[in-house]
Amino acid sequence: MNNPLISLVGNTKSQIIECLEERALSLKELHTKLNSIGKDISYQATHKAVNEMVSNEILEKIDNKLRINILFLDNLENTLNSLRAKQSDLELIDKSNKLKIYEFSTFLDAGKFVLRFFDEIPNPDNKTGVCICRHAWPLFGMSTQDYALLQKLLSKTKYYELIKFETPLDKVFGKTLQELGKIVRFGQNIGTVGDTIIKGEYVLQVFYETDFLKKFDKIFEEHIDLNQLNINKLMESFSIYKTPITVTITHDKIIADEYRNQILTYF
């Protein structure tokens, strides 16, 4: 059966349904009733419309009488309920505007976006910022303007960060953030998925593909002797390497406060 709503497109078909609401009619009786309600339509046009509706299983013909197909009514009800549900979901998302999703192709692009986003969002109560990250974020590839923006952010809002791992490279990158004013604790695995940053009523989360996470971990595991750092290789890994990265932003005071309260218990 075709979509019942599409099948009813056209004023004539809708009026045929209206005429058959109370009882079954012959084709002649249907044509007479259509004209009686002001529908100026030929017998041939009525016959054509009826044949299409029978073919689409909207009407059924029994003993030369036309009536509305009960299966069509059930299908129509299901379709309308589905549309109502979808519309309700759309209205909920549109009205709340709570969740936004962004996609990036490099770690650097995602990082620059995060930096600018946190510069723009409000925090009128100057609530403490909190972060949970798998590794300390490197600052490779940042411009002078980016670095100045990070300094401004960390000077205006106090941030506390939990970092899952405690490798020498984590501590090197983390030390830079500490010098800028962030309070950092290493080796804290609290079981979250993705890197999470909270400011005010906003929760930003960064999600990576499994292959990139393995590559990410390997970089931190391999660089034990910091005197042997291959800066070019590190910059390529964090700034140039192509990988899908998804960033979600949730605007929800309850969620943000719950994260904040939980993370601050570690300090």
C-alpha positions in Angstrom: 0.0 0.0 0.0 1.2 3.5 -0.7 1.7 6.1 2.0 -2.0 6.9 2.9 -1.3 10.6 3.3 0.3 10.8 -0.2 -2.6 8.7 -1.6 -5.1 11.2 -0.4 -3.5 14.2 -2.0 -6.1 16.0 -4.0 -9.4 17.6 -3.0 -11.6 15.1 -4.8 -10.2 12.1 -3.0 -10.6 13.8 0.4 -14.2 14.6 -0.4 -14.9 11.0 -1.5 -13.7 9.8 1.9 -16.0 12.4 3.5 -19.0 11.1 1.5 -18.3 7.5 2.5 -17.8 8.2 6.2 -21.4 7.3 7.2 -22.3 4.4 4.9 -21.2 2.6 1.7 -22.4 4.0 -1.6 -22.6 2.8 -5.2 -20.6 4.7 -7.7 -23.7 6.5 -9.0 -24.8 7.4 -5.4 -21.3 8.6 -4.6 -21.2 10.9 -7.8 -24.6 12.3 -6.9 -23.5 13.0 -3.3 -20.3 14.7 -4.5 -22.2 17.1 -6.6 -24.7 17.8 -3.9 -22.0 19.1 -1.6 -20.8 21.5 -4.3 -18.2 19.4 -6.1 -18.7 20.0 -9.8 -17.2 16.8 -11.2 -18.1 14.5 -14.1 -19.1 10.9 -13.7 -16.0 9.8 -15.6 -13.7 11.8 -13.2 -15.5 10.3 -10.2 -15.0 6.8 -11.7 -11.3 7.5 -12.3 -10.7 8.8 -8.8 -12.5 5.8 -7.3 -10.5 3.3 -9.3 -7.2 4.9 -8.1 -8.4 4.7 -4.5 -9.4 1.1 -4.8 -6.1 0.3 -6.4 -4.3 2.0 -3.5 -6.5 0.0 -1.1 -8.0 3.2 0.3 -11.5 2.0 -0.8 -12.9 -1.4 -1.2 -15.9 -2.5 -3.4 -18.3 -5.1 -2.0 -21.6 -6.0 -3.8 -21.1 -2.9 -6.0 -21.0 -0.7 -2.9 -17.9 1.4 -2.2 -16.7 1.8 1.4 -13.5 2.9 3.2 -11.0 0.1 3.7 -10.6 -0.6 7.4 -6.9 -1.5 6.8 -6.4 2.0 5.2 -7.8 3.6 8.4 -5.5 1.6 10.6 -2.5 2.5 8.3 -3.5 6.1 8.3 -3.8 6.2 12.1 -0.3 4.6 12.5 1.1 7.1 10.0 -0.4 10.1 11.8 0.8 8.8 15.2 4.3 8.4 13.8 4.2 11.9 12.4 3.0 13.3 15.6 5.8 11.6 17.5 8.4 12.8 15.1 7.0 16.4 15.2 7.0 16.2 19.0 10.6 15.2 19.1 11.5 18.0 16.6 9.7 20.6 18.7 11.4 19.3 21.9 14.9 19.6 20.2 14.1 22.9 18.6 12.6 24.5 21.8 15.3 23.2 24.2 18.2 23.7 21.8 20.1 21.6 24.3 22.3 19.5 22.1 24.6 20.4 19.2 27.0 18.2 17.2 30.1 19.2 15.3 32.5 17.1 13.2 36.2 17.8 12.6 39.0 16.0 10.7 42.1 16.8 12.9 42.8 17.0 16.6 44.1 20.6 16.0 40.8 21.7 14.3 38.8 20.3 17.2 41.0 21.9 19.7 40.8 25.4 18.1 37.0 25.1 18.0 36.8 24.1 21.7 39.0 27.1 22.6 36.8 29.6 20.7 33.6 28.0 22.0 34.6 28.4 25.6 35.6 32.0 25.0 32.1 32.7 23.7 29.7 30.9 26.0 28.4 32.7 29.1 29.3 31.9 32.7 27.5 34.8 34.6 27.9 33.1 38.0 31.6 32.5 37.3 31.3 28.9 38.2 34.5 26.8 38.4 35.4 25.0 35.2 36.2 21.2 35.2 37.7 18.8 32.7 38.2 15.0 32.4 40.7 14.0 29.7 42.3 10.8 28.6 45.6 12.6 28.1 46.8 16.2 28.7 46.1 18.1 25.5 49.3 19.4 23.7 49.4 22.9 22.4 51.2 22.1 19.1 49.9 24.1 16.2 48.4 26.8 18.3 48.9 30.4 17.0 50.0 33.3 19.1 46.4 34.4 19.2 45.2 30.9 20.3 47.7 30.9 23.1 46.6 34.4 24.2 43.0 33.2 24.2 43.8 30.2 26.3 45.6 32.5 28.8 42.6 34.7 29.0 40.2 31.8 29.5 42.2 30.3 32.3 42.7 33.7 34.0 38.9 34.4 34.0 37.7 31.0 35.1 39.4 28.6 37.5 39.7 25.1 35.9 40.3 21.8 37.6 41.3 18.8 35.4 41.5 15.1 35.9 43.8 13.2 33.5 43.5 9.4 33.1 47.1 8.7 32.4 50.3 9.8 34.1 53.0 9.3 31.4 56.0 11.6 31.2 54.5 13.2 28.1 51.2 13.8 30.0 53.2 15.6 32.7 55.1 17.8 30.2 51.9 18.9 28.5 50.1 19.2 31.8 52.8 21.3 33.3 52.2 24.0 30.6 48.5 24.1 31.5 49.4 24.3 35.2 51.7 27.2 34.5 48.7 29.0 32.9 46.6 28.4 36.1 44.8 25.1 35.6 44.8 22.7 38.6 45.7 19.2 37.3 45.7 15.7 38.8 47.2 12.8 36.8 46.3 9.1 37.0 42.7 9.6 37.6 40.4 7.1 35.7 36.8 7.8 36.6 35.4 5.8 33.6 34.0 8.5 31.3 33.8 8.2 27.5 35.6 10.9 25.5 37.2 14.1 26.8 34.8 16.3 28.8 35.0 20.0 29.6 32.4 21.9 31.6 32.0 25.7 31.8 28.9 27.3 33.4 25.9 25.3 32.2 27.6 23.8 29.1 29.1 20.3 28.8 31.4 19.8 25.8 32.5 16.3 24.9 35.1 15.1 22.4 34.8 11.6 20.9 37.5 9.9 18.9 37.7 6.8 16.7 39.2 3.7 18.3 42.2 3.6 15.8 43.1 7.2 16.7 42.8 6.5 20.5 45.3 3.6 20.0 47.6 5.9 18.1 47.2 8.6 20.7 48.0 6.2 23.6 51.0 4.8 21.7 52.5 8.3 21.3 52.3 8.9 25.1 53.6 5.4 25.9 56.6 5.6 23.6 57.9 8.9 24.7 59.5 8.0 28.0 62.9 9.8 27.5 61.9 13.4 27.1 65.4 14.2 25.9 64.6 12.2 22.8 61.3 13.9 21.8 60.7 14.1 18.1 58.9 17.4 17.9 58.1 17.2 14.2 56.6 13.7 14.6 54.5 14.9 17.5 53.3 18.0 15.6 52.3 15.8 12.7 50.3 13.5 14.9 48.4 16.2 16.7 48.1 18.8 13.9 48.0 17.1 10.5 46.9 13.5 11.0 43.4 13.1 9.6 40.8 11.4 11.8 37.1 11.9 12.3 36.4 13.7 15.6 33.0 14.4 16.9 32.3 17.2 19.4 28.9 17.4 21.2 27.7 20.4 23.3 25.0 20.0 25.8 23.4 23.0 27.5 22.0 21.6 30.7 22.5 23.1 34.2 21.8 19.9 36.0 24.2 17.8 34.0 26.9 20.4 34.2 26.6 20.8 37.9 26.6 17.0 38.5 29.9 16.7 36.5 31.3 19.7 38.4 30.4 18.4 41.8 31.8 14.9 41.0 35.1 16.1 39.6 35.8 18.6 42.4 35.6 15.8 45.0 39.0 14.6 43.6 40.7 17.9 44.7 
